[in-house]
Amino acid sequence: MPLLLIVLFIVVPIAELYVIIQVGELIGVVPTLILLLADAIGGSLLLKHQGRGAWRRFNQALAARRFPGKEVADGVLIVIGGTLLLTPGFITDVFGVFFLLPPTRALTRRLLRRYTLGRFTVVGVGGGPGTFGQAGGPFGPRGEPPPSRDYDFDATAEEVPGNGHHEPRLPRTDKD
């Protein structure tokens, strides 16, 4: 992990500066600055467009009562790609475009799925039969009942502001 942080915060900025200087020497300072500004503006527009599409697909998945795993992964990759495009530099722009374009984002999503498969466990996802496509309904895949937890309650709460006299008030009821 420390090596990753060293690469992210020391090596990448130095490499970015080197590439910016080289491009500046090749095409000039003003065109380089215009190109960096155009990258940032174009990246923000692409982020806005792709982000809206991912949000729409996320809501459609929820409306269809389907687990939105693909949509969440797309959203995370879009945010990372947009951040990289807004960061000044050409190297980060290449990776930002890679995360923002749908075909390369699908490739990245597949690679992430392959890397994370079996490394994480979802615990406590319950509901009713067929919740997000679970096999076995409310019971586990082997037919065992869900764990019993005495501290798990389904309730609503309402914050009751003080009335100045520091006397406790009862919460409102339907009759109030």
LINPEDA-V434943 format. One record per helix or strand of 2 or more residues. SS is the DSSP state (@ for helix, = for strand). FROM is the first residue (numbers start at 0). TO is the last residue. If there is no record, write none. Layout:
SS/FROM/TO ; SS/FROM/TO
This chain:
@/1/26 ; @/28/62 ; @/68/85 ; @/89/99 ; @/101/115 ; @/130/132
